[in-house]
Amino acid sequence: MLDCLERIGGSPGRSGHRMAVAAARVVAETRVALGELFNIDDPSRIVLTKNVTEALNQALYGLVGQGDRVITTAIEHNSVMRPLRHLEQKGAEISVVPGSPDGALDLESLALALERPARLLVLTHASNVIGNVLPVAEVACLAHAQGIPVLLDAAQTAGAWPVDVQALGVDMLAFTGHKALFGPTGTGGLWLREGLELEPLVRGGTGSNSELELQPDFLPDQLESGTLNVVGIAGLGAGVSHVLACGVGTIRDHEGCLGARFLDGLRQVPRARPLGPQDAAARVGLASFNLDGVSPSDVGLILDRRFGIMCRIGLHCAPAAHQALGTYPVGTVRFSWSAFTTEGEIDAAIEALATIARG
Ligand SMILES: Cc1ncc(COP(=O)(O)O)c(C=O)c1O
């Protein structure tokens, strides 16, 4: 990113001079790296956005209109639920498939919901509250049998779990850059399968077809108006290159081992109540729990002040998931780990929790 600021600094597609060309190359290289990571044949169908929320909004508002029905799950993040509830106020119909108390998706209820026509099925790849991974390939198969396209929110999995759009069979993939892709905040994107058309959320300058006052009708320009976050995209490209060099499988194995260590440790902590699947192999690198008798906000405060450990507490922007888990409205304490986390850090976290639990 520093190199991009110091040496490049141009605006991609806005001129033919060397700095503009170099900036366009940075953007193109990032798109190619993302395409490789997600097994996308045509990287020009990846639209770069400022986060997964923007990508999801583009997909939802670009596709869903009055009278359309959308199916989703009860464990979605507000980045899906809030646009859907707004679309509902504008005349769309939203069907929410319930989640079970262990966070799993009820496939029977899903199959029932899919029996009536729908414009779209939107779901998360993994719960951001308890980390369980949903059976997306199976779900996409069921949806396609009814002619319903699938939009996947891969915020929690991109970079940390295999995300192959062809193997999963999804039609749109939304991802954020600042989690397991190791990009900076303010980056993300949306991929659309060939043949899918979205109404743009934003229209404006693209550097292409400038003689026309109408928005270009080709990707990515159709959905990418205004000057891009080239510096952020350079960082995202570097992050994705790092993930590709390590291999998602290696990262996944590392996070799985840390997960098993964390869950084993948590079982020894007095008053700890872990949530979700206790098998680390079935979840991404995060875990939610509560300590009986101590509020999540107190646990978070003590961890930060006394131990220098930072975690997320509360409802994690997913109130319906907490309702299904029985942890609404107080929420939980949530820890997450990544490719860079060490076993020593996991042990230190468990030790800190045990100290807090002992009072
Ligand atoms: C499953 C899920 N979806 C969406 C989001 C929103 O991400 P962003 O704020 O980067 O748009 C998050 C972030 O925590 C998430 O975990």
The ligand as a Gaussian input file, in Angstrom:
#p B3LYP/6-31G(d) Opt

LIG

0 1
 C      -21.279000     -12.959000       8.167000
 C      -20.994000     -11.495000       8.025000
 N      -21.632000     -10.794000       7.074000
 C      -21.415000      -9.488000       6.901000
 C      -20.518000      -8.794000       7.685000
 C      -20.315000      -7.318000       7.445000
 O      -18.995000      -7.061000       7.061000
 P      -18.548000      -5.594000       6.602000
 O      -18.757000      -4.723000       7.804000
 O      -17.121000      -5.752000       6.238000
 O      -19.393000      -5.187000       5.471000
 C      -19.816000      -9.471000       8.678000
 C      -18.880000      -8.737000       9.542000
 O      -18.630000      -9.020000      10.647000
 C      -20.066000     -10.850000       8.844000
 O      -19.417000     -11.553000       9.798000

